[in-house]
């Protein structure tokens, strides 16, 4: 099973990515939450262009990926989970949950430190909010994130199956909770007990700094509840809120070349938890 997963990881993850992207894109047309303000074609071409670029760079420049780290941890019995035995499915659940918590911590960290915020703010500088926003990350941040995940996988001793399951879950929920879909309020409240919903995460993309620095969870909402970073609704409501940042609001900032140089621009903002 493990060998099959490793050999087919790329196909499995790509299939889930394309399937969920298309599903969310169709639902955005059928049940949109907000009216988009800027060219969808421009945003999609450049946001998805980043996905392609990041995938190519990781493929050819990263010496090891999270799955490879899991293989090493298993073969050499490295990490906390290799110190004792648990029932298989409980172990997989705990591994996935702890990986998700580690991403929550990472997300809070990139908001807390100005240097990391310079990279991460490109994700927040999208002027609209839809399924492609969930994949809009700077290549340097992608490499730092991969290094962080590899470290977590090695420290915990995560199984290959759990890593692949988590990567699929993270990717799927990122597209789901960044999608511009309207869920009935009662359904949204039920879902956000177990998963971060679009309305919940959209608050995090508000132009208001206090709201930007809330709702850090990508997949599981529990960490925001437990750590006091949960905000139920934006101050101006889901339809009245402004998406993005107070800076970098020109439409020219939506192009791929502009996205790649954004971290190197000297921009005064009030979003990182610690200021330059």
C-alpha positions as CSV (number, residue, x, y, z in Angstrom):
1,X,0.0,0.0,0.0
2,X,2.7,2.4,1.0
3,X,4.7,1.7,-2.1
4,X,1.7,2.2,-4.3
5,X,0.9,5.5,-2.7
6,X,4.5,6.8,-3.2
7,X,4.6,5.7,-6.8
8,X,1.2,7.3,-7.6
9,X,1.3,10.3,-5.3
10,X,1.6,12.9,-8.1
11,X,-1.4,11.4,-10.0
12,X,-3.5,11.1,-6.8
13,X,-2.9,14.7,-5.7
14,X,-3.3,16.1,-9.2
15,X,-6.6,14.3,-9.7
16,X,-7.9,15.7,-6.4
17,X,-6.7,19.2,-7.2
18,X,-8.3,19.3,-10.7
19,X,-11.5,17.6,-9.5
20,X,-12.0,20.0,-6.5
21,X,-10.9,23.1,-8.5
22,X,-13.5,22.3,-11.2
23,X,-16.2,21.5,-8.6
24,X,-15.7,24.7,-6.7
25,X,-15.5,26.7,-9.9
26,X,-18.9,25.4,-11.0
27,X,-20.4,26.0,-7.6
28,X,-19.1,29.6,-7.7
29,X,-21.1,30.1,-10.9
30,X,-24.3,28.5,-9.4
31,X,-24.3,29.8,-5.8
32,X,-21.8,32.8,-5.6
33,X,-21.6,34.6,-2.3
34,X,-20.1,37.8,-3.6
35,X,-20.0,39.6,-6.9
36,X,-16.3,39.7,-8.1
37,X,-14.9,43.2,-8.7
38,X,-12.0,42.4,-11.0
39,X,-11.3,40.4,-14.1
40,X,-11.7,36.8,-13.4
41,X,-9.6,35.8,-16.4
42,X,-6.7,37.9,-15.3
43,X,-6.8,36.6,-11.7
44,X,-7.2,32.9,-12.7
45,X,-4.4,33.0,-15.3
46,X,-1.9,34.6,-12.9
47,X,-3.0,32.7,-9.8
48,X,-2.9,29.4,-11.5
49,X,0.3,30.4,-13.2
50,X,1.8,30.6,-9.7
51,X,0.6,27.0,-9.0
52,X,2.3,25.7,-12.2
53,X,5.5,27.7,-11.4
54,X,5.6,26.5,-7.7
55,X,5.0,22.9,-8.8
56,X,7.9,23.0,-11.3
57,X,10.3,24.7,-8.9
58,X,9.5,22.2,-6.1
59,X,9.8,19.3,-8.5
60,X,13.3,20.2,-9.8
61,X,14.8,22.2,-6.9
62,X,13.6,20.7,-3.7
63,X,16.1,18.0,-2.5
64,X,13.3,16.2,-0.6
65,X,9.5,16.5,-0.1
66,X,7.4,15.7,2.9
67,X,6.6,12.3,1.6
68,X,10.3,11.5,1.3
69,X,10.8,12.7,4.8
70,X,8.1,10.3,6.0
71,X,9.8,7.4,4.3
72,X,13.1,8.2,6.0
73,X,11.4,8.6,9.4
74,X,9.7,5.2,9.0
75,X,12.8,3.4,7.8
76,X,15.0,4.8,10.5
77,X,12.4,4.9,13.3
78,X,12.8,8.6,13.7
79,X,10.2,10.8,15.5
80,X,7.8,10.7,18.4
81,X,5.2,8.3,16.9
82,X,8.0,5.7,16.5
83,X,8.6,5.6,20.2
84,X,5.3,3.7,20.9
85,X,2.5,1.8,19.2
86,X,-1.1,3.0,18.7
87,X,-4.0,1.5,16.8
88,X,-3.4,2.2,13.1
89,X,-6.4,4.4,12.4
90,X,-6.0,6.4,15.7
91,X,-2.4,7.0,14.8
92,X,-3.3,8.2,11.3
93,X,-6.0,10.5,12.8
94,X,-3.6,12.0,15.3
95,X,-0.8,12.4,12.7
96,X,-3.2,14.3,10.4
97,X,-4.6,16.4,13.2
98,X,-1.1,17.4,14.5
99,X,0.1,18.2,11.0
100,X,-2.9,20.5,10.6
101,X,-2.1,22.1,14.0
102,X,1.5,22.7,12.8
103,X,0.1,24.5,9.7
104,X,-2.1,26.6,11.9
105,X,1.0,27.6,13.9
106,X,3.0,28.3,10.8
107,X,0.2,30.5,9.5
108,X,0.1,32.5,12.7
109,X,3.9,32.8,12.5
110,X,4.0,34.3,9.0
111,X,1.6,36.9,10.2
112,X,3.6,37.6,13.4
113,X,7.1,38.1,11.8
114,X,7.5,41.0,9.4
115,X,10.0,39.2,7.2
116,X,7.7,36.3,6.7
117,X,4.7,38.6,6.3
118,X,6.4,40.3,3.4
119,X,6.2,36.9,1.6
120,X,2.7,35.9,2.8
121,X,1.0,39.3,2.1
122,X,1.0,38.4,-1.6
123,X,-1.6,35.8,-0.7
124,X,-3.7,38.5,1.0
125,X,-3.2,41.1,-1.8
126,X,-5.6,39.3,-4.0
127,X,-8.4,41.8,-4.7
128,X,-11.1,39.2,-5.0
129,X,-11.7,36.0,-3.2
130,X,-12.4,32.7,-5.0
131,X,-11.1,29.1,-5.4
132,X,-7.8,30.3,-7.0
133,X,-6.9,32.5,-4.0
134,X,-6.3,29.3,-2.0
135,X,-3.3,28.4,-4.2
136,X,-1.8,31.9,-4.5
137,X,1.5,31.7,-2.6
138,X,5.0,33.1,-3.4
139,X,7.6,30.5,-4.5
140,X,9.9,31.4,-1.6
141,X,7.1,30.9,0.9
142,X,6.3,27.6,-0.7
143,X,9.9,26.4,-0.2
144,X,10.0,27.7,3.4
145,X,6.7,25.9,4.1
146,X,8.0,22.6,2.6
147,X,11.1,22.8,4.8
148,X,8.9,23.4,7.8
149,X,6.6,20.5,6.9
150,X,9.6,18.2,6.5
151,X,10.9,19.2,9.9
152,X,7.5,18.5,11.5
153,X,7.2,15.1,9.7
154,X,10.6,14.1,11.0
155,X,10.1,15.2,14.5
156,X,6.7,13.5,14.8
157,X,7.6,10.4,12.8
158,X,4.6,10.7,10.5
159,X,3.6,7.8,8.2
160,X,3.7,8.2,4.5
161,X,-0.1,7.5,4.3
162,X,-0.8,10.3,6.8
163,X,1.4,12.8,4.9
164,X,-0.3,12.1,1.6
165,X,-3.8,12.1,3.2
166,X,-2.9,15.4,4.9
167,X,-1.6,17.0,1.7
168,X,-4.8,16.1,-0.1
169,X,-6.9,17.4,2.8
170,X,-4.9,20.7,3.1
171,X,-5.2,21.3,-0.7
172,X,-8.8,20.4,-0.8
173,X,-9.9,22.5,2.1
174,X,-7.8,25.4,1.0
175,X,-9.8,25.5,-2.3
176,X,-13.1,24.9,-0.5
177,X,-12.7,27.6,2.1
178,X,-11.3,30.1,-0.3
179,X,-14.2,29.5,-2.7
180,X,-16.8,32.2,-3.5
181,X,-19.8,30.0,-2.7
182,X,-22.8,30.8,-0.5
183,X,-23.8,28.1,2.0
184,X,-27.0,28.3,4.0
185,X,-26.2,29.8,7.4
186,X,-27.3,26.8,9.4
187,X,-25.3,24.5,7.2
188,X,-22.3,26.7,7.5
189,X,-22.5,26.7,11.3
190,X,-22.7,22.9,11.3
191,X,-19.8,22.4,8.9
192,X,-17.5,24.8,10.8
193,X,-17.6,22.5,13.8
194,X,-15.4,20.2,11.8
195,X,-14.1,22.1,8.8
196,X,-13.2,25.7,8.0
197,X,-15.9,27.1,5.8
198,X,-15.7,29.8,3.1
199,X,-17.5,32.4,5.3
200,X,-15.2,31.6,8.2
201,X,-12.0,31.9,6.3
202,X,-13.1,34.9,4.2
203,X,-13.0,37.0,7.4
204,X,-9.2,36.3,7.4
205,X,-9.0,38.1,4.0
206,X,-10.7,41.3,5.2
207,X,-9.0,44.6,4.7
208,X,-9.3,45.3,8.4
209,X,-6.1,44.2,10.2
210,X,-7.8,42.8,13.3
211,X,-9.8,40.5,11.0
212,X,-6.8,39.6,8.9
213,X,-5.1,38.4,12.0
214,X,-7.9,35.9,12.9
215,X,-9.2,32.6,11.6
216,X,-5.8,31.1,10.8
217,X,-7.0,27.6,10.3
218,X,-7.0,26.0,6.8
219,X,-8.7,22.6,7.4
220,X,-9.7,22.1,11.0
221,X,-11.3,25.1,12.8
222,X,-10.5,23.7,16.3
223,X,-7.2,25.5,16.7
224,X,-8.8,28.9,16.3
225,X,-11.4,28.1,18.9
226,X,-8.8,26.8,21.4
227,X,-6.2,29.5,20.8
228,X,-8.6,32.5,20.9
229,X,-8.1,33.5,17.2
230,X,-11.6,32.8,16.1
231,X,-13.8,35.6,14.7
232,X,-17.3,34.5,13.7
233,X,-18.2,37.3,11.2
234,X,-16.5,40.3,9.6
235,X,-17.5,43.7,11.0
236,X,-19.2,44.8,7.8
237,X,-20.7,41.4,7.0
238,X,-19.8,38.9,4.2
239,X,-21.2,41.1,1.5
240,X,-20.1,44.5,2.8
241,X,-16.5,43.5,3.7
242,X,-13.6,44.6,1.5
243,X,-11.2,41.9,0.4
244,X,-7.4,42.4,0.4
245,X,-5.1,44.9,2.0
246,X,-5.2,48.6,2.3
247,X,-2.1,48.7,0.1
248,X,-1.2,47.0,-3.3
249,X,-4.7,47.6,-4.6
250,X,-3.9,48.5,-8.2
251,X,-5.2,46.0,-10.8
252,X,-1.6,45.8,-12.2
253,X,-0.6,44.0,-8.9
254,X,-2.7,41.0,-10.1
255,X,-0.2,40.0,-12.8
256,X,2.4,37.2,-12.3
257,X,5.5,39.5,-12.6
258,X,4.0,41.9,-10.0
259,X,3.1,39.0,-7.7
260,X,6.7,37.7,-7.8
261,X,8.3,41.0,-6.8
262,X,5.7,42.1,-4.2
263,X,7.7,40.8,-1.2
264,X,10.6,43.0,-2.3
265,X,8.5,46.2,-2.4
266,X,8.8,48.6,0.5
267,X,5.1,49.0,1.5
268,X,3.9,50.4,4.7
269,X,1.1,48.3,6.2
270,X,-0.4,47.5,9.6
271,X,-1.0,43.8,9.1
272,X,2.0,41.9,10.6
273,X,1.5,41.3,14.3
274,X,5.0,42.8,14.8
275,X,5.7,45.9,12.8
276,X,9.0,46.7,10.8
